[in-house]
């Protein structure tokens, strides 16, 4: 984010807990402020990229339990107590996924350990985690993905599947954590060729070749009513084009 007033954002978002803000701007700076008994620490950096911002926030946090937050969220009253209570109720949980206001309740009122398929529908706003457990696992957000990377989204899915591979236990807990403002996305410009090519690249990177092709067919079918001026077959073919490109896997190998 490019933030001019940290306090204003905290008040607008109804945040009452200690907070780390990563302000991606044109200067390097750090400041501390106290707002309603909560410590606000703002790190201004010249680096760019959503996943870089997430990883830096994780490294700078001093909390036991962390909540991922964007600047377009408004938290529900009592969210801090509810999150801590959920972790008390689930002592073996390393990551807890909460619900969002005005979003479908995929798992209803059930407390449930989530599997691979469940993780496909999780957004970053829903994710909380035990920081020490995450750091011990070595898993962070993949900086080749997310807004600012040029490679599309699905960084949450990649993050959660890597956590699952690292044997971190992921649960759903039925509490509506926050609402999200309907602001314009920084990366989603519509279901066009670029979107589906990027989708193909990211799904192959996360799922591998066979599953990504199957998922491409499913996704084109699932989004068929939202396609404008594009057939379902065309959407599928663009996704397969991205699968063939496989640029994220090649990029990852090139950095080793």
N, C-alpha and C positions, 0 to 999 in steps of 0.2 A: 504494500500500500504506500501511497504518498500522502503522509498525514501532517497536517499543520497544527492540530490541537489534540493532544492525547486525552486530556481531561474531558473534552467535549465528547469524544467517541466513547469513553468509559461511561459517562452519564447517559448518553443516548442508548447505549447497549444494556443499561441496567446491570452493569457488572459490579459486584460487591466483594469479590475475592482478589487476592494478590494477583497481579497480571504482568506478563512480559509482552511488550509490544515491539515488533520488528518493523521499523519504518524505513522502507526502501526509497531513498531520496537522492539528493546530490551532495550530501555531506556525511562525514563520520562524526557521531556524537553520542553521548549517553547522559541521561538525567533520571533522577528519582523524584517521585512526588507521592504524597499521602493523600488519598481521597476516601473520606468516610472510613477511616481505620484500615484501609487496604493500601498495600504498597504497589505503586505503579512504576515499573522500570522500563524505560524506552531506549532501545538501541537503534540509532539512526545509522544506516549503512548505504553504501553506493552500489552494492551488489544487487542483482535483479533475479527474479524467479520465485514462484510460489513455494516450491519444495525446498529451495535454499532457505527461504524465510522460516518455514516450519522447522527445519533441522537446527537452525541457529537458535530459535526460541527454545527448543528442547534442551540444547546445550547450556543455555543461560538460565533456565528455570532452576529454582531451588525447592520446588514443591514435591510432595510425595505423590499426589494425584494431579494429573494435568487434563485440561479440557482444550481441545482444538477450537479456535474461534476465528471467524472472519469479521471484517468491520461492518458487515451488513446484518449482523445478528442482534436480536433483542432477547435477553434472557428472562425466563419466568421467575417470579418471586420465589425465593426459597431454593433456588437451584443448587447452591453450594451445599446446603444441608442434605438435599436429596441425593446428590452424587456421593457424598461421604457415607450416607446411610446405605446406599446400594453396595458400596465396596465392603462395608461392615457385614452386610447380609450375604455377600459372595466373597468370602476370604480367599478362595482359590482363583478368583478372576484376576487376570492381568490387564485385560482390556474390557471395557463395558460400553456397549452401543446403546444410546438412548433414542427416544422418539423426538420428532419435531412437530411444532404446531402447524396445522393445515397441511400436513403430509400424511399419506396413507399409513395406517398402523399395520405394518406387514406381519408382525408377530403378536398382535393383539395385546392382551394384558399378561402374557406369559413371560416368565423368566426362563430363558432358553440359552443353552450353549450353541453357538452358531458354527455352521459348517461352511465348506467352500462355496456352495451355491448361494447361501445366505449373504455372503460378503459382497456379491455382485451389486446389490442394491443399496449399499451403505454409502452415505455422503460424509465428507470430512466433518461437517458440523455435529455429527452424532458421536464422534469418537472421543473417548476418554481413556486414560491408561495410567498404570503405575509406572512412574518415570524410571525408577531404579531397575525394574524388571525389563523395561524396554532397552535401557542402556546396556544391561548385562547380555541381552540377546544379540546385540550388534546391529539390529534392524533400524534403519532410518528411512525417510522418504527418498525415493529415487529421483535424483536431481536431473535426470534426462527426461522427466515427465512433468506435466502440470503447466499451468499458465506461465508464459514467459520462456518456455523451453522450445516452442515451435513443433512439439511432437504430440500435441493434444493432451487430453486429460486421462482419467482412470488411475491417477496416482494413488488414490485411497485404496482401490482394489489391489494394486500391486503391494502397497504397504501392508495391508491386512493379510494377504496371502503369504507374504514373507514372514510376518509374525506367526502365522499358523504353522509354517514350515519350521520355525524356531521353537515350536512347542509352547508358545504362549496361548493361554486359554482366553477365548473371546466369548462374551455373553451379551445377551440383550436384557435390558431392564426397563420395565414399562413406566417411564416418566417422560413427560414432554419438556425437554430441556430449554428450548428457545424457539423463536420464529425467525424467519429469514426474509428480509426485504426483497421485493421483486425488482432488483436492479439489473441493468444490462450486463451480461456476462463479458468478461475480458477475453474469452477465447471462443465461445460458441457463437458462430455467425449464421447458423442454420444448417439444415441437412443437405450440404452440398458435396461436391467431389472431395474437397480437402478434408471435410469431416470424416467421411467414410474411409478414405485412404489412411488417415491418422488412426482411425479406429482399428483398421486391419493391422497396422504396425504395433499398436499397443496390446491388442488381444493376443497376437502371436508372441510377443515379448513375455506376457504374463502366463499364457496357457500352453504355449507350444503349438506346433503346426496342426496336428489332427483336430484338437479341440477348437482351435481358433476358426477353422473352416466351418465346422458345425455351428459354432456360435454366430458366425457371419450370416449364415442362412436364417437362423432363428431371429437375429436382430433385425434384419431387413424385413422379415415377416411381421415382427412385433411393431415396427415403426411405420408400416405401410400406409396407415391413415394420416400420418404426419408429413409424408413426403409431398413436396409441391413441385410439380414439373419433372418428377423423376420416378421411374418405375421401380418396383421392388427388385426386379432383376438387375437393373442398373446400379442400385444401391449395393446389392450383393457383389457385383463385379468390381466396383470401386474398392470395396472392403478386401476382396481377394487380391486386388492390385497392391494394397498396403501389406497384406500378408506376405506376398511375394517379395516386396521390397525389403522387409525385415530389417529396417535401418536401425531400430533401437538395439536389437541383439548385436548387430555389427558394430554399433557405436560403443556398446558396453565392452565388447571384446577388444576394440581398438584402444581402450583406455587401460587395459590390463598390462 
